[in-house]
């Protein structure tokens, strides 16, 4: 049986380089906890993981551990709505 996950939407501080690439710097949970991203190990389309997600997946290092951070691109009519970030949490059966 395939493990199921739920999306947990989070705030992410990011920077852009001069070519327009986006780099996540820290994750901020809704309760205010903040986790610095120490390194970005990988970046790929989220669909490359075998998921049905649209957007991108970053493999990041937080407190020495690799985690997956997803950027879900929105298809909004509002130019200021570019997308949103989430992490996955396993759903217990």
MIDOPA-355102 format. One record per atom (N, C-alpha, C): residue in one letter; atom name; x, z, y; chain; residue number from 0. Coordinates in steps of 0.2 Angstrom, whole numbers. Example, Ala and Ser with C-alpha at 12.3 -4.5 7.8 and 13.67 -1.06 7.14 Angstrom:
<res->A atom->N X->66 Z->39 Y->-28 chain->A n->0>
<res->A atom->CA X->62 Z->39 Y->-22 chain->A n->0>
<res->A atom->C X->66 Z->39 Y->-16 chain->A n->0>
<res->S atom->N X->64 Z->35 Y->-11 chain->A n->1>
<res->S atom->CA X->68 Z->36 Y->-5 chain->A n->1>
<res->S atom->C X->64 Z->39 Y->0 chain->A n->1>
% end
This chain:
<res->X atom->N X->4 Z->0 Y->-6 chain->A n->0>
<res->X atom->CA X->0 Z->0 Y->0 chain->A n->0>
<res->X atom->C X->4 Z->0 Y->6 chain->A n->0>
<res->X atom->N X->3 Z->-4 Y->11 chain->A n->1>
<res->X atom->CA X->7 Z->-5 Y->17 chain->A n->1>
<res->X atom->C X->5 Z->1 Y->22 chain->A n->1>
<res->X atom->N X->11 Z->4 Y->25 chain->A n->2>
<res->X atom->CA X->10 Z->9 Y->29 chain->A n->2>
<res->X atom->C X->6 Z->7 Y->36 chain->A n->2>
<res->X atom->N X->2 Z->11 Y->38 chain->A n->3>
<res->X atom->CA X->-2 Z->9 Y->44 chain->A n->3>
<res->X atom->C X->1 Z->13 Y->50 chain->A n->3>
<res->X atom->N X->1 Z->10 Y->56 chain->A n->4>
<res->X atom->CA X->3 Z->13 Y->62 chain->A n->4>
<res->X atom->C X->-2 Z->12 Y->68 chain->A n->4>
<res->X atom->N X->-2 Z->17 Y->72 chain->A n->5>
<res->X atom->CA X->-5 Z->17 Y->78 chain->A n->5>
<res->X atom->C X->-1 Z->16 Y->84 chain->A n->5>
<res->X atom->N X->-3 Z->13 Y->89 chain->A n->6>
<res->X atom->CA X->1 Z->12 Y->95 chain->A n->6>
<res->X atom->C X->0 Z->18 Y->100 chain->A n->6>
<res->X atom->N X->6 Z->20 Y->102 chain->A n->7>
<res->X atom->CA X->6 Z->25 Y->107 chain->A n->7>
<res->X atom->C X->9 Z->22 Y->114 chain->A n->7>
<res->X atom->N X->5 Z->21 Y->119 chain->A n->8>
<res->X atom->CA X->7 Z->18 Y->125 chain->A n->8>
<res->X atom->C X->11 Z->23 Y->129 chain->A n->8>
<res->X atom->N X->17 Z->21 Y->132 chain->A n->9>
<res->X atom->CA X->21 Z->26 Y->135 chain->A n->9>
<res->X atom->C X->23 Z->22 Y->142 chain->A n->9>
<res->X atom->N X->26 Z->26 Y->147 chain->A n->10>
<res->X atom->CA X->29 Z->24 Y->153 chain->A n->10>
<res->X atom->C X->36 Z->22 Y->151 chain->A n->10>
<res->X atom->N X->39 Z->17 Y->154 chain->A n->11>
<res->X atom->CA X->46 Z->15 Y->153 chain->A n->11>
<res->X atom->C X->49 Z->14 Y->159 chain->A n->11>
<res->X atom->N X->55 Z->17 Y->161 chain->A n->12>
<res->X atom->CA X->59 Z->15 Y->167 chain->A n->12>
<res->X atom->C X->63 Z->9 Y->165 chain->A n->12>
<res->X atom->N X->63 Z->4 Y->169 chain->A n->13>
<res->X atom->CA X->67 Z->-2 Y->167 chain->A n->13>
<res->X atom->C X->71 Z->-5 Y->173 chain->A n->13>
<res->X atom->N X->76 Z->-9 Y->171 chain->A n->14>
<res->X atom->CA X->80 Z->-13 Y->176 chain->A n->14>
<res->X atom->C X->80 Z->-20 Y->174 chain->A n->14>
<res->X atom->N X->80 Z->-24 Y->179 chain->A n->15>
<res->X atom->CA X->81 Z->-31 Y->178 chain->A n->15>
<res->X atom->C X->88 Z->-33 Y->180 chain->A n->15>
<res->X atom->N X->91 Z->-38 Y->176 chain->A n->16>
<res->X atom->CA X->98 Z->-41 Y->179 chain->A n->16>
<res->X atom->C X->96 Z->-47 Y->183 chain->A n->16>
<res->X atom->N X->102 Z->-50 Y->185 chain->A n->17>
<res->X atom->CA X->101 Z->-55 Y->190 chain->A n->17>
<res->X atom->C X->98 Z->-62 Y->187 chain->A n->17>
<res->X atom->N X->98 Z->-62 Y->180 chain->A n->18>
<res->X atom->CA X->95 Z->-68 Y->177 chain->A n->18>
<res->X atom->C X->88 Z->-66 Y->175 chain->A n->18>
<res->X atom->N X->85 Z->-60 Y->176 chain->A n->19>
<res->X atom->CA X->78 Z->-59 Y->175 chain->A n->19>
<res->X atom->C X->77 Z->-55 Y->168 chain->A n->19>
<res->X atom->N X->82 Z->-54 Y->164 chain->A n->20>
<res->X atom->CA X->81 Z->-50 Y->158 chain->A n->20>
<res->X atom->C X->80 Z->-43 Y->160 chain->A n->20>
<res->X atom->N X->75 Z->-40 Y->156 chain->A n->21>
<res->X atom->CA X->73 Z->-33 Y->156 chain->A n->21>
<res->X atom->C X->76 Z->-28 Y->152 chain->A n->21>
<res->X atom->N X->79 Z->-23 Y->154 chain->A n->22>
<res->X atom->CA X->82 Z->-18 Y->150 chain->A n->22>
<res->X atom->C X->79 Z->-11 Y->151 chain->A n->22>
<res->X atom->N X->76 Z->-8 Y->146 chain->A n->23>
<res->X atom->CA X->72 Z->-2 Y->146 chain->A n->23>
<res->X atom->C X->78 Z->4 Y->147 chain->A n->23>
<res->X atom->N X->77 Z->9 Y->151 chain->A n->24>
<res->X atom->CA X->82 Z->14 Y->152 chain->A n->24>
<res->X atom->C X->79 Z->21 Y->150 chain->A n->24>
<res->X atom->N X->73 Z->22 Y->150 chain->A n->25>
<res->X atom->CA X->70 Z->29 Y->148 chain->A n->25>
<res->X atom->C X->63 Z->28 Y->146 chain->A n->25>
<res->X atom->N X->61 Z->32 Y->142 chain->A n->26>
<res->X atom->CA X->54 Z->33 Y->139 chain->A n->26>
<res->X atom->C X->51 Z->39 Y->142 chain->A n->26>
<res->X atom->N X->45 Z->39 Y->145 chain->A n->27>
<res->X atom->CA X->42 Z->45 Y->148 chain->A n->27>
<res->X atom->C X->35 Z->45 Y->144 chain->A n->27>
<res->X atom->N X->34 Z->51 Y->141 chain->A n->28>
<res->X atom->CA X->28 Z->52 Y->137 chain->A n->28>
<res->X atom->C X->22 Z->54 Y->142 chain->A n->28>
<res->X atom->N X->16 Z->54 Y->140 chain->A n->29>
<res->X atom->CA X->11 Z->56 Y->145 chain->A n->29>
<res->X atom->C X->11 Z->64 Y->146 chain->A n->29>
<res->X atom->N X->14 Z->68 Y->142 chain->A n->30>
<res->X atom->CA X->15 Z->75 Y->144 chain->A n->30>
<res->X atom->C X->21 Z->76 Y->148 chain->A n->30>
<res->X atom->N X->25 Z->71 Y->150 chain->A n->31>
<res->X atom->CA X->30 Z->72 Y->155 chain->A n->31>
<res->X atom->C X->37 Z->72 Y->152 chain->A n->31>
<res->X atom->N X->37 Z->72 Y->145 chain->A n->32>
<res->X atom->CA X->44 Z->72 Y->142 chain->A n->32>
<res->X atom->C X->47 Z->66 Y->143 chain->A n->32>
<res->X atom->N X->54 Z->66 Y->144 chain->A n->33>
<res->X atom->CA X->58 Z->60 Y->146 chain->A n->33>
<res->X atom->C X->64 Z->59 Y->141 chain->A n->33>
<res->X atom->N X->65 Z->53 Y->139 chain->A n->34>
<res->X atom->CA X->70 Z->52 Y->134 chain->A n->34>
<res->X atom->C X->74 Z->46 Y->136 chain->A n->34>
<res->X atom->N X->81 Z->47 Y->138 chain->A n->35>
<res->X atom->CA X->85 Z->42 Y->140 chain->A n->35>
<res->X atom->C X->87 Z->37 Y->134 chain->A n->35>
<res->X atom->N X->87 Z->31 Y->135 chain->A n->36>
<res->X atom->CA X->89 Z->26 Y->130 chain->A n->36>
<res->X atom->C X->96 Z->25 Y->131 chain->A n->36>
<res->X atom->N X->100 Z->27 Y->126 chain->A n->37>
<res->X atom->CA X->107 Z->27 Y->126 chain->A n->37>
<res->X atom->C X->110 Z->20 Y->125 chain->A n->37>
<res->X atom->N X->107 Z->16 Y->121 chain->A n->38>
<res->X atom->CA X->109 Z->9 Y->120 chain->A n->38>
<res->X atom->C X->103 Z->5 Y->117 chain->A n->38>
<res->X atom->N X->104 Z->-2 Y->118 chain->A n->39>
<res->X atom->CA X->99 Z->-7 Y->116 chain->A n->39>
<res->X atom->C X->103 Z->-10 Y->110 chain->A n->39>
<res->X atom->N X->101 Z->-10 Y->104 chain->A n->40>
<res->X atom->CA X->105 Z->-13 Y->98 chain->A n->40>
<res->X atom->C X->102 Z->-20 Y->97 chain->A n->40>
<res->X atom->N X->96 Z->-21 Y->98 chain->A n->41>
<res->X atom->CA X->93 Z->-27 Y->96 chain->A n->41>
<res->X atom->C X->87 Z->-29 Y->100 chain->A n->41>
<res->X atom->N X->86 Z->-35 Y->101 chain->A n->42>
<res->X atom->CA X->80 Z->-38 Y->105 chain->A n->42>
<res->X atom->C X->77 Z->-44 Y->101 chain->A n->42>
<res->X atom->N X->71 Z->-44 Y->100 chain->A n->43>
<res->X atom->CA X->68 Z->-50 Y->96 chain->A n->43>
<res->X atom->C X->61 Z->-50 Y->97 chain->A n->43>
<res->X atom->N X->58 Z->-56 Y->96 chain->A n->44>
<res->X atom->CA X->50 Z->-56 Y->96 chain->A n->44>
<res->X atom->C X->48 Z->-51 Y->91 chain->A n->44>
<res->X atom->N X->42 Z->-48 Y->93 chain->A n->45>
<res->X atom->CA X->39 Z->-43 Y->88 chain->A n->45>
<res->X atom->C X->37 Z->-46 Y->82 chain->A n->45>
<res->X atom->N X->35 Z->-52 Y->82 chain->A n->46>
<res->X atom->CA X->32 Z->-56 Y->76 chain->A n->46>
<res->X atom->C X->38 Z->-57 Y->71 chain->A n->46>
<res->X atom->N X->44 Z->-56 Y->73 chain->A n->47>
<res->X atom->CA X->50 Z->-57 Y->68 chain->A n->47>
<res->X atom->C X->50 Z->-51 Y->63 chain->A n->47>
<res->X atom->N X->46 Z->-46 Y->65 chain->A n->48>
<res->X atom->CA X->46 Z->-40 Y->61 chain->A n->48>
<res->X atom->C X->41 Z->-40 Y->55 chain->A n->48>
<res->X atom->N X->37 Z->-46 Y->55 chain->A n->49>
<res->X atom->CA X->32 Z->-47 Y->51 chain->A n->49>
<res->X atom->C X->25 Z->-44 Y->53 chain->A n->49>
<res->X atom->N X->25 Z->-42 Y->59 chain->A n->50>
<res->X atom->CA X->19 Z->-39 Y->62 chain->A n->50>
<res->X atom->C X->15 Z->-44 Y->66 chain->A n->50>
<res->X atom->N X->9 Z->-42 Y->67 chain->A n->51>
<res->X atom->CA X->5 Z->-47 Y->71 chain->A n->51>
<res->X atom->C X->5 Z->-46 Y->79 chain->A n->51>
<res->X atom->N X->10 Z->-42 Y->81 chain->A n->52>
<res->X atom->CA X->11 Z->-40 Y->88 chain->A n->52>
<res->X atom->C X->13 Z->-46 Y->92 chain->A n->52>
<res->X atom->N X->10 Z->-47 Y->98 chain->A n->53>
<res->X atom->CA X->13 Z->-52 Y->102 chain->A n->53>
<res->X atom->C X->18 Z->-48 Y->107 chain->A n->53>
<res->X atom->N X->23 Z->-51 Y->109 chain->A n->54>
<res->X atom->CA X->28 Z->-48 Y->114 chain->A n->54>
<res->X atom->C X->34 Z->-47 Y->110 chain->A n->54>
<res->X atom->N X->38 Z->-42 Y->113 chain->A n->55>
<res->X atom->CA X->45 Z->-41 Y->111 chain->A n->55>
<res->X atom->C X->46 Z->-34 Y->108 chain->A n->55>
<res->X atom->N X->51 Z->-34 Y->104 chain->A n->56>
<res->X atom->CA X->53 Z->-27 Y->101 chain->A n->56>
<res->X atom->C X->60 Z->-26 Y->102 chain->A n->56>
<res->X atom->N X->62 Z->-20 Y->105 chain->A n->57>
<res->X atom->CA X->68 Z->-18 Y->106 chain->A n->57>
<res->X atom->C X->70 Z->-12 Y->101 chain->A n->57>
<res->X atom->N X->76 Z->-13 Y->98 chain->A n->58>
<res->X atom->CA X->79 Z->-7 Y->94 chain->A n->58>
<res->X atom->C X->83 Z->-3 Y->99 chain->A n->58>
<res->X atom->N X->81 Z->3 Y->100 chain->A n->59>
<res->X atom->CA X->85 Z->7 Y->105 chain->A n->59>
<res->X atom->C X->88 Z->13 Y->102 chain->A n->59>
<res->X atom->N X->92 Z->16 Y->105 chain->A n->60>
<res->X atom->CA X->95 Z->22 Y->103 chain->A n->60>
<res->X atom->C X->93 Z->28 Y->107 chain->A n->60>
<res->X atom->N X->90 Z->33 Y->104 chain->A n->61>
<res->X atom->CA X->88 Z->39 Y->108 chain->A n->61>
<res->X atom->C X->90 Z->45 Y->104 chain->A n->61>
<res->X atom->N X->94 Z->49 Y->108 chain->A n->62>
<res->X atom->CA X->97 Z->55 Y->104 chain->A n->62>
<res->X atom->C X->101 Z->53 Y->98 chain->A n->62>
<res->X atom->N X->104 Z->48 Y->98 chain->A n->63>
<res->X atom->CA X->108 Z->46 Y->92 chain->A n->63>
<res->X atom->C X->104 Z->42 Y->87 chain->A n->63>
<res->X atom->N X->98 Z->41 Y->87 chain->A n->64>
<res->X atom->CA X->94 Z->38 Y->82 chain->A n->64>
<res->X atom->C X->91 Z->32 Y->84 chain->A n->64>
<res->X atom->N X->91 Z->27 Y->80 chain->A n->65>
<res->X atom->CA X->87 Z->20 Y->81 chain->A n->65>
<res->X atom->C X->80 Z->21 Y->81 chain->A n->65>
<res->X atom->N X->77 Z->18 Y->86 chain->A n->66>
<res->X atom->CA X->69 Z->18 Y->87 chain->A n->66>
<res->X atom->C X->67 Z->11 Y->89 chain->A n->66>
<res->X atom->N X->61 Z->10 Y->87 chain->A n->67>
<res->X atom->CA X->58 Z->3 Y->89 chain->A n->67>
<res->X atom->C X->54 Z->5 Y->96 chain->A n->67>
<res->X atom->N X->55 Z->0 Y->101 chain->A n->68>
<res->X atom->CA X->51 Z->1 Y->107 chain->A n->68>
<res->X atom->C X->48 Z->-6 Y->108 chain->A n->68>
<res->X atom->N X->41 Z->-7 Y->109 chain->A n->69>
<res->X atom->CA X->38 Z->-13 Y->109 chain->A n->69>
<res->X atom->C X->36 Z->-14 Y->116 chain->A n->69>
<res->X atom->N X->36 Z->-21 Y->119 chain->A n->70>
<res->X atom->CA X->33 Z->-23 Y->125 chain->A n->70>
<res->X atom->C X->28 Z->-28 Y->123 chain->A n->70>
<res->X atom->N X->22 Z->-26 Y->125 chain->A n->71>
<res->X atom->CA X->16 Z->-30 Y->124 chain->A n->71>
<res->X atom->C X->14 Z->-34 Y->130 chain->A n->71>
<res->X atom->N X->15 Z->-41 Y->130 chain->A n->72>
<res->X atom->CA X->14 Z->-45 Y->136 chain->A n->72>
<res->X atom->C X->6 Z->-46 Y->137 chain->A n->72>
<res->X atom->N X->4 Z->-45 Y->143 chain->A n->73>
<res->X atom->CA X->-3 Z->-45 Y->144 chain->A n->73>
<res->X atom->C X->-5 Z->-53 Y->147 chain->A n->73>
<res->X atom->N X->-11 Z->-54 Y->146 chain->A n->74>
<res->X atom->CA X->-13 Z->-61 Y->148 chain->A n->74>
<res->X atom->C X->-18 Z->-60 Y->153 chain->A n->74>
<res->X atom->N X->-16 Z->-57 Y->159 chain->A n->75>
<res->X atom->CA X->-21 Z->-55 Y->164 chain->A n->75>
<res->X atom->C X->-22 Z->-60 Y->169 chain->A n->75>
<res->X atom->N X->-27 Z->-60 Y->173 chain->A n->76>
<res->X atom->CA X->-28 Z->-64 Y->179 chain->A n->76>
<res->X atom->C X->-24 Z->-61 Y->185 chain->A n->76>
<res->X atom->N X->-22 Z->-54 Y->184 chain->A n->77>
<res->X atom->CA X->-19 Z->-51 Y->189 chain->A n->77>
<res->X atom->C X->-11 Z->-52 Y->189 chain->A n->77>
<res->X atom->N X->-8 Z->-54 Y->194 chain->A n->78>
<res->X atom->CA X->-1 Z->-56 Y->193 chain->A n->78>
<res->X atom->C X->3 Z->-49 Y->193 chain->A n->78>
<res->X atom->N X->0 Z->-44 Y->195 chain->A n->79>
<res->X atom->CA X->4 Z->-37 Y->195 chain->A n->79>
<res->X atom->C X->4 Z->-34 Y->188 chain->A n->79>
<res->X atom->N X->0 Z->-37 Y->183 chain->A n->80>
<res->X atom->CA X->-1 Z->-34 Y->176 chain->A n->80>
<res->X atom->C X->3 Z->-38 Y->172 chain->A n->80>
<res->X atom->N X->9 Z->-36 Y->171 chain->A n->81>
<res->X atom->CA X->14 Z->-40 Y->167 chain->A n->81>
<res->X atom->C X->14 Z->-38 Y->159 chain->A n->81>
<res->X atom->N X->13 Z->-32 Y->158 chain->A n->82>
<res->X atom->CA X->13 Z->-30 Y->151 chain->A n->82>
<res->X atom->C X->13 Z->-22 Y->150 chain->A n->82>
<res->X atom->N X->14 Z->-20 Y->144 chain->A n->83>
<res->X atom->CA X->14 Z->-13 Y->143 chain->A n->83>
<res->X atom->C X->18 Z->-11 Y->137 chain->A n->83>
<res->X atom->N X->21 Z->-5 Y->137 chain->A n->84>
<res->X atom->CA X->26 Z->-3 Y->132 chain->A n->84>
<res->X atom->C X->22 Z->2 Y->127 chain->A n->84>
<res->X atom->N X->24 Z->2 Y->121 chain->A n->85>
<res->X atom->CA X->22 Z->6 Y->116 chain->A n->85>
<res->X atom->C X->27 Z->8 Y->110 chain->A n->85>
<res->X atom->N X->26 Z->13 Y->107 chain->A n->86>
<res->X atom->CA X->29 Z->15 Y->101 chain->A n->86>
<res->X atom->C X->24 Z->16 Y->96 chain->A n->86>
<res->X atom->N X->27 Z->16 Y->89 chain->A n->87>
<res->X atom->CA X->22 Z->17 Y->84 chain->A n->87>
<res->X atom->C X->22 Z->24 Y->81 chain->A n->87>
<res->X atom->N X->17 Z->26 Y->78 chain->A n->88>
<res->X atom->CA X->16 Z->32 Y->75 chain->A n->88>
<res->X atom->C X->13 Z->31 Y->68 chain->A n->88>
<res->X atom->N X->15 Z->33 Y->63 chain->A n->89>
<res->X atom->CA X->12 Z->32 Y->56 chain->A n->89>
<res->X atom->C X->5 Z->36 Y->56 chain->A n->89>
<res->X atom->N X->0 Z->32 Y->53 chain->A n->90>
<res->X atom->CA X->-7 Z->35 Y->53 chain->A n->90>
<res->X atom->C X->-7 Z->38 Y->46 chain->A n->90>
<res->X atom->N X->-9 Z->44 Y->45 chain->A n->91>
<res->X atom->CA X->-10 Z->47 Y->38 chain->A n->91>
<res->X atom->C X->-17 Z->45 Y->36 chain->A n->91>
<res->X atom->N X->-17 Z->44 Y->29 chain->A n->92>
<res->X atom->CA X->-23 Z->41 Y->26 chain->A n->92>
<res->X atom->C X->-28 Z->46 Y->25 chain->A n->92>
% end
